[in-house]
Amino acid sequence: MSRPPARGRFAPTPSGPLHAGSVLAAIGSYLSVKATGGEWYLRMEDLDQPRQKPGAAATIQRQLERLALEWDDAVLWQSEHRERYRAALDSLIAAGAAFPCGCSRAALQQNAGHCPCRERLPVAARAWRLRPMEMATAVWEDRWRGPQIPEALRPPPALLRADGIVAYVLAAVVDDGFQGISEVVRGEDLLPLTGVQRQLQTHLGLPHPSYAHLPLLRDERGRKLSKSAGAPACDTPPEQAWEASLRYLGWDLPKTLQGADARTLRDWALQCLREGAPLWPRAPKARTSSTGPREGDSPFQK
């Protein structure tokens, strides 16, 4: 049965060029949405200004263009919508869903993530955190991984950080609601946050999009590729990046596509999906977070 047109998004932080893992997530989310005839948005998560690097956003957009990943509508810049996130935080505070926290990071680490501010108001608030509730650990269904049972996060996730920056977990939920996002396809490193984000959606009266989490790419030491860990930019030619991403997800490419350009590979993959092919044939069915395939076997590294 075909799915109705979806709305999805790709939301990188402009702290450097896309690495191979980011390219995999971009291709996966694009294909999932466009196979339904839906809209795919580009969002720049640029709230954390100290992490930004000059020119990174423009580089990311050029990388996506070379990959034939065309986004709909204008780019959404989170830094232009701080008032929207503050309004959402104020709503959570008024509803008692957020509490002030005066704990330092060191104190939380010493207390194994326990935050005493949940029971006793601090003298001075350093941050605002989401009050843990049962809905954050309610079972939810990952499109490919099956039922998920979230674990309670310790410490409770910050909504407004001590440095005054609205946290990702809140800003992403607010923007997904604003843009009408109906499906989220992203890396499995964000799988543990999904229960919390569903709790926030309930508090804010927002719909729950469907979620699907792709396997991570890792380096030769088993560490996930990330900009903060110095993962190199994906300088693979676009057609090779497409081939590597599809093979990593379990696709078999016909010999007739050898040497095809990125746009041809994209259109072929979309046609396969519209005819019923799964995006991730080897997705595990698990009740808790799963590591998926062995990321150390990434074809990007061969």
N, C-alpha and C positions, 0 to 999 in steps of 0.2 A: 504494500500500500504506500503510495507516494505521500510525502509530508507536505503540509501547507507551506507557503513561502515564509522563510524564517528571517529574523534579524539577528546578526551576529556582529562581533567586533574583534579587532586586534588592538591591544593596548600596551605598547612598549613604553619603557622609561627612556627618555633621550639622554642616557648617560654614556652612550657609545654606540657604535654600529651594531647591527644585528649579528649574533653568532649563529652557528649551525642549529642550535636548539631553538632559538627564536624563529628561524626560518621554517623549521619543522612545524612549530605551533601556528605560524601565519598560514602556511599552505594547508594545514589540517582544518583550521577554522574557515578559511576561504572556501575550500571545497565543500565542506559540510553545508554552508549557507547557500552558496551559489547553485548547488545541485537541486535546491528547492525553488530556484528562481528568485531568491530573496536578496536582501541588502546587507552589505558588509561594510562596516564603518571602521575608520581609523581614529584612535583616541591616543593622544599623547599624555602620559601620566607624568606631568612635569611639576607636581606640587613640591617635591623635595629639591628645592633649588640648589643646595650645596652639592648634590650628586650630578647636576646637569653638566654637560660638556658642550662648549660652543660648536655649532654646526652639526651636532649629532642628529637632531631631528630631521634636518635636510638630507643627511646621509641615509637615514632610515627610509625616508620617502623615495629616494633614488633606488635603494636596494629593492623595495617593493615593486617599483615600476619596472625594473629590469627583470623581475620574476613574473611579470605580467599579472600581478595581484593588484587589481584596480579597485579602489575603494569608492563607496557612494557618498555623496554629500561632502560638505567641508570637514576638514580635520577638527576634532574637538580637543581643545587645549584646557586641561583641568585648571591651570593657573588663572584662567579667565572666569572661573565659576566658584570661587571660594565662598561667596555668600550663600550658594546653594548647599554646600556641605555644612556650613555653620548653622543654617536653618534646620537641617536634618538633625544635627547634634543637639540643638536647643529643644527640638521635639522629643528626642530620646531622654534628655535630662528632665524635661517636664513630666514625662511618663514614668520616671523612676527606673528607666532601662539602662541608664548610665550613671556612674558614680565617680566622684573625684578621688584621685590617688596621689598620695604624697610620697610614695616609695621611690627610692632610687633604684637603678638597675642592679647595683651591687646588693642592695637589701633584698630584692626579689630573688636573686640567685641564691643568696644565703638561706632564704626561707623556702627553697624548692618551688618557687613560683607562687607561694601563698601570699595573698594581699590582704592584710588586716583592715585595710580601708573599707572593705565591703561591709564590715560590722561597726567600725568606729571611724567617724569622719576625721580626716587629717587636719592638722593645724593650717597647712597651706597645700593647695592642690598643685601638683606638678603636671598631671595629665588627667584625662577622663577615660574611663574604661567601661566596657560593656558588662553589665551585670549578668553573670551566668544564669541561664534558665534552662529548663528541661528541653525546650524546643530546639536548643542548639545541638542537642545530642539525639534528636529524632532521626529515625532511619529515612534515608532518601535514596533515590535511584540514579546511579550514573548510567548514561546511555549505553556505554560499552562495558563497564566493569560490574554492573549489577548493583544490588543493594549495598549501601554503605552505612556503617554505624559509627558516627563521629565520636571522638573522645573529647572530653572537656579540656579546653586549653588552659594551661597554667604558665604564667599568670593570665588572667582574663585579658583579652586583646585590647590594646589602646585604640581609642577613637580619635582623640586629640593628643598628640605627643607632647613631651615636656618642652620641646623646642617650638611649640606653637603650630606645627604642621599637622593638618588633618591626615589621618592614617589611611593607607591603601584600602583596608578592609571596609571602611565606611564610604570613601569617595567612589570606589568601584560600584558599590551597590546603588548609590544615588544616581550615578551616571547611567547605569544599566536601566534603571527605571525611567530616567529622563529620555533616553534614546529608544525606549521600547524594545530592548534586547530580549529576544525569546529563547536564544540558546548561547551558551558559553562553551567554547572549545579551547582548552588551555593545557599547560603542562601539569603533570601530577604533583609537582612541588606545592601547588595551591590546593590540592585535594583536602588537607586538614582544615582549611579555612572555610570550606563550603557550608558546613553546618552553621557556623557563626554568621555567614552572610545570609543564609536563609532566615536566621533569627532576626537579623536587621530588616530584611524585606518584610517580615511579618509586622514588626513594630512600626514600620514606616508606611504600611498599607500598600506595598508594592508586590507585583506578581513574582512568582518564582520562575525564572527561566530554567530550561533544562541544562544540565551540566554534563560534560564529557572531558575526561582527562587523559591526555596522550602521554606515552612514556617519555622520560627524559633522556637526553643525550648526556653521556658522561665522558670525562677524559680518561687517559690511560691509568690514572690512580683511583678511578671510581668516583670522582667528584663530579657533581652536576655542572654542566657548562653554565656560567653566569658572568655577567660583566663585572660584578664586584670581585670575583675571583680571577679576573684577568683573562677570561675566555677570548680567544682571538676572533676578529671579525670574520664573517663568512665571505671569503673572497673566491669561493668556488664559482665557476661560470654558471649562470642561471639555469641552463638546461641540465647541468650535472647536479645542481642543488635539487632540482625537481626529481631527477632519477633517484638520487640518494634518499630523499624524503619518502618517496613512494615505496621504494624497496624496503626501507626501514620499517614502514607500516605493514609490510607483508604483501605488497603488490608484485605481480609478475608482469614485466613489461615485454611486449612482443618485439621481436627482432626488427620489425618494420619501423619501430620508433627510434632505433639507434641513430643518434646524430640529430634528432628532431630538436627544434628550438623550444623555449619555455612555453610560449603561447600554444604550440601544437600539443605539448604534453599536458598542459592545463586543460585544453578542450577535450582531449581524449579521456582524461580522468573524469571530467564532469559528465561526459556521455556515459561512461561505465557506471557512475553512481546513479544517474537517472534511469539506467536500465536495471538497477537493483543491486549493484555491487556494494559490499560494505567498505567503509572508509578504512577501518582498521580490522582486517580479518582475524588477527590473532589476539584481540582484546581479551584479557582475563576476566572471568566472572568471579568476583570475590565479595565477601561481606565486609571487608575492611580495606584500608589503603593498600595498594599493591605496587610493586616496583615494575611490573610489566616485563617486557623483553630485556635481555642483557644489553644495557646501553653501551657497554664497552665495545660491543660489536658494531658500532655505528659505521655505516658505509661512508660517512663524510671523512673518516679517518683512514680510508684505504686509498 
